[in-house]
């Protein structure tokens, strides 16, 4: 997975420059969409939901199609 590397690179190359501007207010939004053909197991839903709470995500949900 490149996510860890890419997030660090975005922080260093983009966010750092913008947030250093006088009066700048930076808000970062992260959106994740996952499709699982056979559905997400209940234990995974429980784990991810708890992790989202701990990480203080404001919105998180699972939808059935």
N, C-alpha and C positions, 0 to 999 in steps of 0.2 A: 504494500500500500504506500502510495506517495503522499497521503494526506498530511502526516506529521512534517515531512520535509516541505511540502508546499505551503502549509500554514505558517511555518517559520519564515519562509522566503517572502510571503506576502507581508508578514509583520515587519520584517527588516527593510524591504524594498518599497513598500507603499505606505502602510499605516504609520510607521515611524516618521516619515517626512510630513505627512498631513497632520499628525497629532502634535508636532513640534511648532506648528504655526500659532501665533498669538491669538487667543480666543477660540481656537478650534475645539469643537465638540465632536468626537468620533463615536459613531454607533456602528457596531458590526452585527450583521444579520447572517445567520447560518441556516440554510434550509436543506433538509435531507428527505429524499423520497426513495423508498425501497419497495420493490414488487417481488413477492415470493409466491411462485405458482401454487404451492401446496399450503400456503398460510404459514404464519409464524407460531411456533409452539408456545404454549402458555408460560412455560418457565422462562423463555427468552423475553416475552412481553413483560413479565414481572421484573426481570433483571434490568431491562432497558428503561422501564418506567421508573424504577427506584434510582437508577443512575441519573436520569433526567432531573429528578427531584433534588438529588444531592448537588448536581451541577447548576441548579437554579434556572433550568430552562423555563421560559414563560409559557410556551405552548408545546405540547407533545401529545400524540394520540396514535392509535392504531385504527385503521378502517378495514372493513371486510368488503370485498367486491362481489 
